[in-house]
C-alpha cells in the first residue's frame, strides 16, 4: 500500500491515500484555493486523495509549498470504497450497486474509463495495494473472504481467494506482495493478536505473535515487512518471509507513556527506521547500524490517528530515503512537516521539525 510515487513525470512524495509534500498554511494555501477557483486557470494537480464518508476522490491542487484539496471528482454511481495506487496511476472503485470492483486510470485530468474486474467480491470494505501497485488485496467482512488481484497495470484479474471467515471480525491490517503470491494479515481480539502469511498454495503460516498489529507494511524490493503494534508499544521488522523468517523488535515507548506507535516506515536504503507517535506529535528515527535514536517534535496535524496509514497522520520517506515527511490529509487544507536528513549519529536532544 504504499507510499512513494513519481506523479505524471514530476517526482513527488506520496502514499496510497495521502500525499506528502511541503504544504504551507495560511496565506499560501489561501492563494492556492483562490487560484483554483479562477475560471480558465489551470492549477497543477499534485495527486489525489481518497477519503471521507461516503468516500470521495479529491485532487490536490497547487504546487509544493501551497496546496489545497479540490472539489470531489464526479464518480457515478456513488462508490462505497476508493483506493489509490502508490504510483497514483490508478484507482480501485467498489460499489454496492452494481456490486463489484472496477479499476480506472488516473491522470492530470482525473479518471479515465473504468474497467470492470470480473468475479470480484460484493461488499468490499478494505483494499490495499502492493508496494509497486501491481497487485492488491481486497476484503469483504460480510462474505468472510479475501481476494488477491493481479495485473492491475495491464489486465486486472482475481488471482486467488482466501477464506477469512475465521478471522474477519478481528482483521486489523493487510499487505500483499507485488507478484500477488502471498498476503500478510494482522489480526487481534483486542488483547492478543498475530500476523500470518497466506500463500496461494499452502496452509497459513504464523509469523508473529502480537498484541494489536494495526499496521502491516511490506518493504519494497525485499522479502520483509514492518509491523506496528500500539498494544505492545513496539515496531517489528520481519525478514525472510519467503524462507526462514526472522524478527527484529524495537521497543517504541518507554514505560509509563500512554500511547504506543501509530505508523512506521523504513528508509529506502534500509538503514533507518522512522516511527510516528501522533498523540505526542513526535517521530523517532532509529539508526539500524548503531541503535542510536533521534527524536523529532512537530506541531499541527489531527489529534486522532484514524486507521493509519489510510487517514490522519502518517510518515513517509522520499524515493532516495533521505527525506521524511509527516503528513496530515484529514483536513481540507493539507498539512505536512519535513524532517531534515539526519547526521551520521543521533544528536542529544529533540529537534524541531521544520515546515
N, C-alpha and C positions, 0 to 999 in steps of 0.2 A: 504494500500500500504505500512504494512510499515516496520520497519527497522531492527528488531533485529533477528539474527539467530545463531544457532549453526551449524557450517559448518562441515559436514562429521565427526561428533563426536568430533570436536575440537571447543571450544567456541570462537567465534569471534563476532565482532560488524559490522553489515551490514544493508543496506536498500535495497529497491526494485531495484534501479538502481545504487547505489553507495555503495562501501564497505568502512567502516570507520575503519582505523587502523593506528598505528603509523608507517608512511611510510616516511623514510628519503629521502633526496635529495642528489645529488652529487655522491660521491664515492660509497655509499651503493647501490643506485638504479642502478648505472652503473655496479656494481658487479653482481647484480641480473640479469640484462639484459645479461651480458656476460655468466653467468652460464646457463641461459635459452637457449642460442644458442649452448651450447656444446652438440654434439651428444651422445645419450645414457644416459645422466644425467637427472634423474627425479627431476624436480623442484616442490616444493609443490604448489598446487593450492589453493589459499585462498578463491576463489569465482569467480563470473562472473559479468561483467558489460555490459549492452546493451546500445549502444549509436551510434551516427553518422548518416549520411545520404548518401547512404542508410544504414539502421541500421545493426550493426554487433554485434555479441556476442563474447566478448574477455575474456579470463581467466586472473585472477590476479595472477601473479607468484611471488614466493619468500616466505619470512617469514615476520612476523610483525617487522617492522623496516627497511625492504628493500624489495620493491616490484615494479614490473613494469607490464604494460599491455602486454599480449602476443598477438600473431597473431590471427586474427579473425577465429572462427570456421567455417568450411565449412557447409553451410546450403543451400541446393538446393531443389526447385527453390529459388531465392533471396527473402527473407522476405521483406514485406513492413512495418512491425512493430514487435518489440520484447518487452516482458515484463517478468522480472524475479521475481519469488515469493519471499516474505520476508524471507522465510527459505532457499532460494536457492535450493529447492528440485525440481523445475520445471520451465519451461519457456513456455509462450504463444507465438505462432508464427502466424502472419497474413500474407497472401499473396494475391496479386491481381490475379495471375494465378497459380494454380486454386484458385478461391476465397474461403474465409472462414478461420477458425481458427483450429489450431492443438495445442496439448499440449505434451511436451516431458519432461521426467525426466532429471535431472542434477546430475552429479557426478564428481569425480576427473578426469575421462577420457573424459568428455564432455557430449554431449546429448545422450540420449537413443532413442529408436524408437518413432516416432511421432504417436500420437493418434488423429484421426480426431474427432472434436466435431460437431455432426450433427446439422444442422439448424442454424448455426451461420451466422452473417452478412457478407456481402461483403463490402469492402472499410472501414474496421475498422481503425480509426485514433487515438484512445485513448484506453488504457487498464489499469485498476487499480485493484490491489489485495486487499482483505480484510486484516486486521492485521495479521491473522494467515495463510493466503494463501489458506484457504479452498474454498473461493469464489472469484469472480472477476466481475467487470462491464466493458463492452466494449461499445464504441460508434461509430456510423457512421454518420458524419455530412451530408454526401451525401444523405443517406436514411432517416435522421431525426429520428433515433431510438437508444435506449439503450437496451442492453441485459445483464441480470444477469446470470452468470454461477456458478453452484454449483457442489459439488462433485469432485473438482479438484484433490483431493488426491487419489481418487479411480475411480469413474465413472463420468467423466465430462458430463454435460448436460446444456441446456438452461432452466433455471427455469422460467423466465418470461421476457417480453419485456415492454419497456416504450416508448411512443410516445414523442420524443423530438423535433419534427419539429418546435414547437413554440419558442424554446429557443436554438436550435442547434447552431445558429450563435453567441450567446452570452455566450456559455458554457465556464466556466473558470476552474472548478475543479470538481472532482468526488470522492466519497468514498462509500464503500459497507460494510455491516455488515458481520460477519463471517458465519452466517447461511443463508445469501443471502435473508433475509426477507425485507430489505429496502436499499435504495440508497439515499445518500445526493448529491445534485447538486448545485454548486455555479455558479451563472450567473451574468453578468454585461454588460451594454451597453457602458461602459467607463465612465459613470457619476454616475449612481446608479445601485445597484445590490441586490441580495437576495440569501439566502440559503434555499432550500426546501427539504422536505423529501418525497420520493416516495416509497410507500409500494406496495406489490404485489396486495393487495386488498384494494381499498380505493382511495380517492382523494388526490392530492398533498397537503402537509401540510407546510405552510410557517413557517419557524423557526426564521429567522433573516433578517432584512433589512441591507444592506451592501453597500459599495462603489464598491470594487473590491475583492471578495472572491477568491483570487488567489490560496490559498492552503486550502483545507478542509481535515482534517485527523481525522479518528475515533480513539478513545483512547482504546487501547487493554484492554479487561477484564472489560469494563464498558459501560454504555449506554450514553457515552459522546463523544464530538468531539471538535477539535481545528479549528478555522477559522482565517486565516491570511489575513488581509486586508490592503495592502500597500496604498490604496487611502485614507482611513480613519486613517491610521497610528495607527492601533491597532490590538491586538490579542484578540479573544473572546473564552472563554471556554463555550460550550453548555453542559448542563447536563440534564438527564431525557428525552432523545429523544423519548423513547417509552411511555412516560406518559406526565406529565406536565413539559414541557421544561423550563429551566431557563438559564440565561446567565450571565457570569461574564466578564466584559470588562476591558482590560488592555491597557491604552494608551501607545503606544510604542515609540513615537518620540516626542521630545519637540517642541514647536512652533518655526518655522523658520528653522528647519532641513529639508534638501531637500528630503530625502528618508525615506520611512516607512519600516516596517519589510519585510523580504523575506521568512522566514520559522520559524517554532516553533515546539517544542516538549515538552511533559510533562514527568517528571521523572516517573519511574515505580511505586514509592510509592505515586505519585500524590501530592507531597509536593512542587515541584519546577517546574517553567515554564522557559524554555530556549528559547530565541528569538534571531534570527540571522539577522544581517544587513550587507549584503555582501559589499555594496558600502562604508561603513565606517569601514569595517574589524573589526566588533565588535559583541560580543554576550552579552546579558544581561540576568541575572538569577534572577527571581523573587521568593522570598520565600513566598509561598502562606499562611503560618501561620501568618507572621507578616508584609508582604508587603515590606520587605527590598529588595533592588535591588543591585546586584553586576555586574559591567561591566567587560568584558574581551576583551582585544585587541589581534589581531593576524595578522600576516603578510602572504603574499603569497596568492595563490588562484586566480581564474579567476575574471576579472573585471566585467563580465556580469553574472548575476544570472541565466539567462536562464529560462526555465519553471520549476522552483523548485517544488518538490524535484527530478524531473527526471534527471536534469543535473546541472552542475556547483556546487556551494557551497551549502551545506546543513548541518543541525545539527542533530545529533542522540545521543541517550543515550545507555548505556550498559544495559543488561538484569536486573541487580540489581538497575539501576537508579543512581548509584553513580558516574559513569564516563560519560563524554560527549566528543564527537568528532566533530570537524568542518572539513568536508571533501570536496575535490575538485577532481572529476574524469572526468573533462572536458579536461584533458591533458593526453598524453600517459604515463608520469611518475606521478602517482597519488601522491597527497599531502594531509596531514591531520594534524590537530593540536588537541592536547589533553587538555581538560580543567580539572584541578585538582579538586578533591572533595572539596566542599565548607565547610567552617566552619558553625557553627550554625547561626551566624549572619553575615550580609554583612560587608565587610571592607570599609574603607573610600574612597580610590582612585581606579583607574583602575588597574587590574592585567594583567601581560603579560602571554599569553597562551604559555605553554611550547611545544616544539616539541616532 
